[in-house]
Amino acid sequence: MALMEERIILSGGSGMIGVALTHTLSGEGARVVKLVRGKAESAGSVHWDPSSTQPLADLSPLEGARAAIHLSGANLAAHRWTPAYKKEIFASRVESTHAIVRLLQSLRRPPAVLVTASAVGIYGDRGEEKLTEQSAPGVGFLAETCRAWEAAADPATAAGIRVVHTRFGVVLDPHGGALAKVLPLFKAGLGGKLGDGAQWMSWITLGDLVRMVLHLIENPEISGPVNVVAPHPIRNSDYTRALGHALHRPAIMPAPAFALRLALGEMADAALLSSTRALPQKIESAGFRFEHPEIGPALADLLLRS
């Protein structure tokens, strides 16, 4: 990886993905410059207010960066999806992306590439359909949010910046995200499928995600949407069995769809019960090789490391 002494701009660096990327990039010898909303308390951070239209007083820490990675956005699962929180989810993604594009366009030496977060939620609930980067977007709140999120980044191309939309699947890591939340239940033998369990789940381990982002930075022929998912999506019922097997615990306590809807409202259908069978066609064509292509060995390895 030819990132020694290269400067990488990172927004959203405090989340699970941002922390993992910072660790790996720093290990490769890159200099990570974090855009932070609070006070910049280290030489590797710059105060940035996405809601402000005022330019930064000092752009020098950002000039000549190899890449910018934009991960900012309100946590989808932090609150019930009230109308107010849906507005926050949308605005935190779309407006912050407009802001980082303005920031990068203001640089005399902008980065060669902007890698910006998106999600396979752009496809909506698609049943059995196999989804590649060429598949049309779906309908619903998540799909509409992702479409606007990606569109907000596209004007960066006017500054000669290559734009990559990383459509993340469910990111698996025992220390954070979806897997960490359900591990206590499964360890207690109380885990089970969601609804009827027939819905497809597009997933990726955190380690493969980080390696994929670095691959995207290093390969200038890749642009536009990229499905950041493992090559073998899995039905929720099969994922449930695989996790129970990896933990040597039964996984026979289903969460009925009506109970999920009662507890979580709209988020239950959009994030837990919808079926998204996304495939990583573009990144595989670009030569990327997965460390964890299959769910069984992936879970066994993740739990061993935890």
N, C-alpha and C positions, 0 to 999 in steps of 0.2 A: 504494500500500500504506500503510494508515493505522497504522503501527507506531512512529512517531516517539515516543521516550521511553517506550514501553511496556516493561514488564518481562516477560521470557520465562524460565521455569525450564527447564533442560535437564539431563537425566542421559544418560550415555553420550556426552558431548561430545568425547571424544578419538578416536573412530572416524571413518571416512571420511565417513559421513553427518553426524555431529555437527559435524565441522570445517566442512563445506560449509554447513550450516545456520547455524552461528555467524557465518561470513563474510558470508552474505547478510543475516541478521537485523541484524547490526551495521551493515551498509551501508545498511539501511533506517532506521537511527536507533534501533533497539530496544536495550534493555539486557539482555544475556544473563547470567543467573545460573546458573553451572554447579554441579551437585551432584557433588562429587569424593570419592573414597574416601580419597585421601591428604590431605596437609596442604593447607589452603586458602591458597595463596600470593599471591592477588590479591584485589582488592576485588570482582571479578566471580565469585568462587567461594565455595562453602560446603561444609565437610566434612560428609559424609553416609555413614553406615555402614548399609546396608540390612539387615544381620544383627542390628542392635541394636533392641531394643524401647523404648529410652530416647528421649524426645522431644529435639529439638534445643534447645540452651540459648537460642539467639537465632533467632526466626522472622522477625524484621523484614525481612531481605533478600528474603524470599519473599512477604510480604504484598502483596496487591493486584496480583499478576501477571496479565497478560492471558491467558497460556496456559502450560501445562506440556507438555514433550515428553520422553517416556521412551523411551530407546533402549538401555538397558543389557542386556547378555547376552553369554555366552561365544561366541567365534567358532566357528561350525559346522565350519569347515574347518581349524582349528588343530591337531587331533589325530585319530588314528583313533578311531572310536566304540567304545571299550571300555565296559563297563558303568559304570565309574567316571566316564568323561567324559560319557556320556549323562546321568548324574545331575547333573553340573555344568551341562550345557547346559540341562536342565529347571529346576534350582533357580535358576540365575542369571537366568532370565527370570521365572519365576513368583513366587519369593520377593521379588525386587527390585520387582516390580509391586505385590505386596501392601504392601511397605514405602512406596512412593511414594504409594499411595492413603492409607495411614495418615497420612503427612506432610501431604498436602493437606487431609485431613479435619480436621487439628488447627489449620489456619489460621483466623483470624477472617475474613479476606477471601480465600477460595480463588480460584484462577483460573477463568475461565469455561469452559475446555475443557482436557481432558487428551488429547493425541495420543500414543498408545502404539504401539510397534512390534509387528508380527506378520509373517506371511509367507504367500505363496500355497501354501506347504507344507501349510497347513491342509486343502487339497483332496485331498492324496495323489496317487497315480498314476491319472489319469482318462482316459488314451487320447485319443480324439478329442472328448470332451465339451467344449462351450463352457461356461465357468464364470463366473457372475456372483456378486455378493455374496449373492444368494438361494440359491445352490447349497449343498447339504449338505456338511459336513466329510467328509473321507475317513478312511482308517484308516492305522495305522503310527505310528512314533515321532514323526516331525515333525508329523503331523496332531494327535496327542494332545497334544504339547507346545504347539502353537499354540492349541488349544482351551482348555487350562488357562491359558495366558498371557493370552488375551483375557478369560476369566472372572475372572481376578484383578483386572482393572481396573474391571469393571462396578460394584462397590460405591461407586465415586466418585460415581455418580449420586445417592446418598443425601445428598451434600453440595451438591447442585445443580450439579454439574460435568457438562458435556457430554463424553461419552467417544467418541473416534474410534479405531478399530483399523486402522492402516495395514498392509495385507497386501502387503508388498514382494515384487516379483518380483526377477529377477537385475538388480542395479544395475550399469550400465556406466559406467566412467570409466577413462581410460588410466593414471591415477596410482594406482589402488587397486582392490581387489576382484577379481572373476572375470576381467575383461578384462585388467587389468595382469598377472595371473599367466600368461596364455596368450600374450601379445604376443611375448615372446622366441622361443617355439617357432614361431609363425606367421611372424615376421620371418625366421627361418632356413629357412622352407619346410618345416617339420616338423609343421605343424598338420593337423588332420583331424577328422572327425566322431567323436562318442562313441557307441560301440555301433553300431546300424544307422542312427542319425541321424534316425529317424522321430519321436522324441519332441518334443512341443511345449515351447517355452521362452517363458515370460512374462518380459519384460524392460522396463527403463526406464532412460533416461539419468539420471545423477546430477543434472543441471541441472533436468530435468523433475520429478524427485522433490522437490527443494527447493521449486520453485515450487508443486507440489501441496500440500505441507505448509502453506505460507503461505496457499494458497487455502482449505484446511480450517480454519485458524484464523479466517480472515476471514468465513466463511460459516456462521452459526449453525444453519442448517437441516440441515446434514450431521452425522450421528452414526452410531455403529455401525461395521460393517466397511466398508472402502473398499479396492478392489483398486488398488494403486499400481503400475500396469503400463501400457505403451504399448498403443494400440488395435489393434495388429497383431502378435499373437504369431507366432512363427516356428519351424519345425522346426529341430532342431539341425543337420541337413545343410545347410539353406539359410543358417543363421547362419554355418556354417563357410565356405561359398562366399562369402558377403558379406564376411566378414573377410579372406579371402584376396584377394578382388578389391580391397578398400580398400587393402591393403598391396602390391598388385601381386606377390603371391607365390602359388605353388601351395599347395593345402590338401588333399593327397591321402594323408596318413599317418593312417589311422584308429586310434583306440584301441579295441580289441575289448572287449566287455562283460566277458569272463572276466578280462582283464588288469586292468581297472578294479576288479573285485570282489576280485581277488587282492591288489591294492595297497591298496585303500581299505576293503574290507569292506562293511558295511551302508551306509555313506555313499554308495557308488557308486550303488546302486539308488535311494536316497532323494533324493539331491541332483543326480545327473548323468544317470541313465538314465530317471527317471520322467517322465511326460508331463503337463504342466499348462498348459492352454489358457485362461488367465484373461483376462477382458475388464473394462475400466474403466467399467462401466455407470453407477455412481453418480456418479463425479466428472464424467463427460461430461454427464450430465443436469443437473449443477449449473453448467454453463457453462465448465468448464475447457478450455483449448485447448493442445494439445501443441506444443512446439517441434520435437520429434523423434518423429513418429508412425510412421515407416518405418525399418527397420533399415539399409538401404543408406546413405541420406543421413545417418543418425545416426552410423554408424561413420566415414564420411568426415569429418564435422565434428569428431568427437571426436579423431580421429588428426591432423587438421590443427592443432587447438588444442594437441596434445601436443608 
